[in-house]
Amino acid sequence: MRRTRFDADPCPIARVADLFGDWWTPIILRDVLFGVQRFEDF
């Protein structure tokens, strides 16, 4: 699986996640905090 790069993303959480390698966990947490509740919305 190819890794998605977030270094040009406007979201600071996505850019930090890109630096640390575990890129999907903080992105999912960010979406949950913004109100995403359904699996298909992720």
C-alpha positions as CSV (number, residue, x, y, z in Angstrom):
1,M,0.0,0.0,0.0
2,R,1.3,3.4,-1.0
3,R,1.7,6.0,1.8
4,T,-0.4,9.2,1.4
5,R,1.6,12.4,1.9
6,F,0.1,15.3,3.9
7,D,3.0,17.7,3.8
8,A,1.1,20.1,1.6
9,D,-2.2,19.8,3.4
10,P,-3.6,23.0,5.0
11,C,-4.4,21.2,8.2
12,P,-1.6,21.4,10.8
13,I,-2.6,18.1,12.3
14,A,-2.2,16.4,9.0
15,R,1.2,18.0,8.5
16,V,2.5,16.8,11.9
17,A,1.1,13.3,11.3
18,D,3.1,13.3,8.1
19,L,6.3,14.0,10.0
20,F,5.8,11.3,12.6
21,G,4.8,8.4,10.3
22,D,1.6,7.2,12.0
23,W,-0.4,9.2,9.6
24,W,-3.9,7.8,9.9
25,T,-4.7,7.9,13.6
26,P,-4.5,11.7,14.2
27,I,-6.4,12.3,11.0
28,I,-9.3,10.0,12.1
29,L,-9.2,11.7,15.6
30,R,-9.4,15.1,13.9
31,D,-12.4,14.0,11.8
32,V,-14.2,12.6,14.9
33,L,-13.6,15.9,16.8
34,F,-15.2,17.7,13.8
35,G,-18.3,15.5,14.1
36,V,-17.8,12.7,11.6
37,Q,-19.6,9.7,13.0
38,R,-20.2,7.3,10.1
39,F,-17.5,4.9,8.8
40,E,-18.3,5.7,5.2
41,D,-17.7,9.4,5.9
42,F,-14.1,8.8,6.8
